[in-house]
Every structure is written in C-alpha cells, then in structure tokens.
Amino acid sequence: MAELQKDPITRGDFLGFGLLGAISGAILTIPPVAFVLSPVIKTNVLGQTDIDQGWQRVGPVADLEPGTPDVFEVEFPIEQVYSDREIQEKFSGSQKSESEFTVRHAVWLSWKAPVKIQGQQGSGGDILGEPEKPAILDQKTSGFTQSERDEILGQLNILSNSCAHLGCPVRWFPEKHEFLCPCHGGLYDINGGYVGGPPPRGMYNYTQAEIREDGTLYIKHGYDIEPGLNKQQPYVV
Amino acid sequence: MIGRIRSQTEEASKFVVDWMEHRTGVVTILEHALYEPVPKRGAWMYTLGSAVLLLITVQFLTGILLLFYYVPSTDHAWNSVNYIMNEAYFGQLIRGLHYWSANFLLAMIGLHMAQVFFSGGYKAPRELNWVVGVILLLLVIGLAFTGYLLRWDQDGFWASVVGMKIGSYSPFVGGYVINFLLGGDVAGPATLSRFFALHVWLLPAAIAPFIGLHMFLFRKHGVFGSQMEYTERLAKLHERQRLEEYAGFEMDDDEDGQNGRSNGRDE
C-alpha cells in the first residue's frame, strides 16, 4: 500500500494529525461519555450520594421483645434526576412533584444475643446466648439520660433487611429463629450474623443511630460495608 | 370481462415493477434476499432464523405502539401500564404481543443457535456471522433485562435489583457498573430513566445494524452452506476420480488411443 501513497507522511504531519486527532477526538467523546457516566463519577469518584443524610425516625424500642425481632419501615428521602430541591430553593412558589421521592427501607430491630462461641468457616454461624433487653426500659418510658441511651443503643441490633447476597428482602422466621432470604436461602441469626447460604457476610448494620430522650430510635443512611468480601453497599432498599 | 381486467392488472403491475426495478433495482435485491436454494433434508430447521427475525420485528412494532402510552417516571410508570392493559383499545393485545414475543424470542434464539451449532454452520467462512449472532444474543439479553424494570412492579423491580447486584460482583468494575445502571447509588427515578433510555433507544439502535450485518453475511455465505458444499465437494471428488481414471487409460497408450482403450491397464 505504501507505494500508492504519493506524499509520504512526514514526522511533522504525523504529530500534527495526531495532535489534531486527539483534540477533536476528545471534543467528540468526552462530553457524551461524561454525560452518561455522571452518576458514576458523582457516586464512585466524588463520593456523593442520592440519599438524604439526615436523621430518620425508626420507632420506639421499648416494646421490642427479646428474641423476636421487629420490622420498622423507614423512608429516606432521595434526590435523583428531578432536581426538586434546587427548583424549590430558587423558585419556592413553583410546582413540585406530587410525591416526594423516597427509598423505603425495612429495618429489623432486635436485642443483641451475646456471642458465646465465634462461628468458624462452615460452622453454621455463632453459638449465641439468650438475647437481653436493657432493664432500664422496664423502669421508665421517657427522659432517658445519655448513659442510659448509650446502653440501650449498645444492646440493639439495627439491621437492613436487604440480603447481603443479592439484596432480596429477608424475613424473620420465629419457628426457625433465623432470618431467611426468599431468593437463594441466605440464613442469618438474630444478630444478623451469617449462618448459611450464599451471602458473603452477615446482614448489613446501620452504623449511625441514636436513641432520643423519649426512647425513640433514629438512624442515618449508612452501613458497615467493611466486613464483606468486596466492599459493596446494599445499594437499593 | 374478468380476463380483460386480469390482463390489464397484470400489465399495470408489470409496468410498476419494471419502473421500480429500473430506478432502484429493488426486484434484483428482493430476488437476492428472498430466494435461496435449500437442501431438502431438514428444510424446516432453516426457518428458525426467520422466526427470530419476525419476533424481533414484532418487538419493534409493538414497542413503538406501547410508547404512545407508557410514561417512564416512577410515579406513573405502573399506572400507565395499567392504562394500557385496561383502558387503551387492544392494549392487552399489543402489550401481550410484546411480552410473549419477547419470551419466545429468547427461546427461538436458543433453538436457532443450537441448529447452527449442530449443523456446523459456524465453520469457515461463517465464523464472523456466529460472532455477530452472539453480539445480537447479548443485545437481546440486555433488552430483556432492561425491559423488565419498566413496568415498575414488584416483580420487575426485584428481578432488576438482583440482576444489577449480580453485575456488581463483576471484578474491578462491579461498583461502577451498578452505579451506572442505577444512575446514582439508589434505585429511584434515575434508574427507571436509564433503563428506559437503554431499552427504547440505545439497545434497539445498536441491534438494528447488527441485524443488517447478520443478514448480509448470511446472504454472502448462505446458511446451509456446509451441506451444499459437501455435495459440491463430493461431486468434484467424483469428477476428479473420473478424470484420473481417464488419465490412466490415456497414459497406457498415448500414441494409439484406439488400442489403448481395449488394453486397459493390465500391465
């Protein structure tokens, strides 16, 4: 083919065309790629999140019985695509979407059962003692002091119902005394610890939580993602 | 009377066809595209590809129709599907066709691929057509995956969540893949918009040229080539053997052909 070419490309030509090509290539490709990948850049690179980072009410913990986890629904407001918040800030009188967009979480609360023997690989989970409810909850219903609140919180399992395997919602089976995932049969104990099935770890815990003076639990969106095989968020739900 | 009308119609249509052929070559194209010698044995097996093409065409047509009513937003997606199913005339038919032909499409693709595989249709020079076919399969799987979420019901939602989480386990890029599909870090309005964009624009736009390429390569090489070629090769072999035989006769006696033939090769 080379002999067909009348004017061989000089080094200057090559560099010039290369530079020109690189510039025009960048102009043509960077905007659309960044446009499509902007959520990836925002979440993975800049570490932003679509979920409201404020406190959300879960519910009163006083009625929680030891040995039977209870499920609470928590709605975290999310800000995605419709930019309602920005529009409301700029033009507060303008029309707003009728429904507020939220992501609904099911939060399992239970009293911690002390771990007697740490589970080994393939052992079928931890050997647990009897779950204990903090005694202070039987004495008063409100006006908890800071230390009492810390004690209650320390005894509480705050678990996401999103299975650590593929995110299906897990459910408590009282007769089995285990959490069971409907999709592929992941099993967890009352502390959310791994018992069996495909999940690579135990259930996700909410890491930011507080008990208020009236004994109500509030949480923020955030999980202990560290102990997983890969540090994955539960993402959805 | 009838005969006259018939002959007139014939003439008129011949004129139209000739006119079009002269200007566009459409008749030649159609002849190339539609007529192809098929081996007698197992001829029905070669219609599977056409079945796939028909089902994809149905997907395109019914999909376009569904877009007249479907609303890709989290607060109205399900409602609009409900409207299609209950209020729009023939909505159940149109959506049912879209749904069922999507299901049968994947089954047909499986059969089509099995037929090509077991008949050795992927062998040289048709390797690239197999490759293009696999790309088409992946695009169809992508379409099946993204279409499921658009209903925004529990079924589709959780299937998509599980599917996306499976994607999130891919090495190195898993975390990026799921955030790309979610359009953020939570399943919400952005997720639906993205799946809509992928299902309705990106993947159909990507699948169309590959279908064209698949058809072009298929017409270039033929689909039942292996069997045809085999017959052809066999014929050639017989021809060569015959020629060699003749050559043997001739070598015996190249001076006198008449005697040579009677002598044979008994030396």
Boltz contact constraints between the chains, C-beta under 6 A:
constraints:
  - contact:
      token1: [A, 39]
      token2: [B, 179]
      max_distance: 6.0
  - contact:
      token1: [A, 39]
      token2: [B, 183]
      max_distance: 6.0
  - contact:
      token1: [A, 39]
      token2: [B, 184]
      max_distance: 6.0
  - contact:
      token1: [A, 40]
      token2: [B, 176]
      max_distance: 6.0
  - contact:
      token1: [A, 40]
      token2: [B, 179]
      max_distance: 6.0
  - contact:
      token1: [A, 40]
      token2: [B, 180]
      max_distance: 6.0
  - contact:
      token1: [A, 43]
      token2: [B, 179]
      max_distance: 6.0
  - contact:
      token1: [A, 43]
      token2: [B, 185]
      max_distance: 6.0
  - contact:
      token1: [A, 44]
      token2: [B, 176]
      max_distance: 6.0
  - contact:
      token1: [A, 44]
      token2: [B, 179]
      max_distance: 6.0
  - contact:
      token1: [A, 49]
      token2: [B, 185]
      max_distance: 6.0
  - contact:
      token1: [A, 50]
      token2: [B, 184]
      max_distance: 6.0
  - contact:
      token1: [A, 50]
      token2: [B, 185]
      max_distance: 6.0
  - contact:
      token1: [A, 50]
      token2: [B, 186]
      max_distance: 6.0
  - contact:
      token1: [A, 51]
      token2: [B, 186]
      max_distance: 6.0
  - contact:
      token1: [A, 78]
      token2: [B, 186]
      max_distance: 6.0
  - contact:
      token1: [A, 78]
      token2: [B, 188]
      max_distance: 6.0
  - contact:
      token1: [A, 80]
      token2: [B, 184]
      max_distance: 6.0
  - contact:
      token1: [A, 80]
      token2: [B, 188]
      max_distance: 6.0
  - contact:
      token1: [A, 80]
      token2: [B, 189]
      max_distance: 6.0
  - contact:
      token1: [A, 80]
      token2: [B, 190]
      max_distance: 6.0
  - contact:
      token1: [A, 81]
      token2: [B, 189]
      max_distance: 6.0
  - contact:
      token1: [A, 81]
      token2: [B, 190]
      max_distance: 6.0
  - contact:
      token1: [A, 81]
      token2: [B, 193]
      max_distance: 6.0
  - contact:
      token1: [A, 82]
      token2: [B, 189]
      max_distance: 6.0
  - contact:
      token1: [A, 99]
      token2: [B, 75]
      max_distance: 6.0
  - contact:
      token1: [A, 101]
      token2: [B, 188]
      max_distance: 6.0
  - contact:
      token1: [A, 103]
      token2: [B, 186]
      max_distance: 6.0
  - contact:
      token1: [A, 166]
      token2: [B, 162]
      max_distance: 6.0
  - contact:
      token1: [A, 166]
      token2: [B, 165]
      max_distance: 6.0
  - contact:
      token1: [A, 167]
      token2: [B, 161]
      max_distance: 6.0
  - contact:
      token1: [A, 167]
      token2: [B, 165]
      max_distance: 6.0
  - contact:
      token1: [A, 232]
      token2: [B, 168]
      max_distance: 6.0
  - contact:
      token1: [A, 236]
      token2: [B, 161]
      max_distance: 6.0
  - contact:
      token1: [A, 236]
      token2: [B, 187]
      max_distance: 6.0
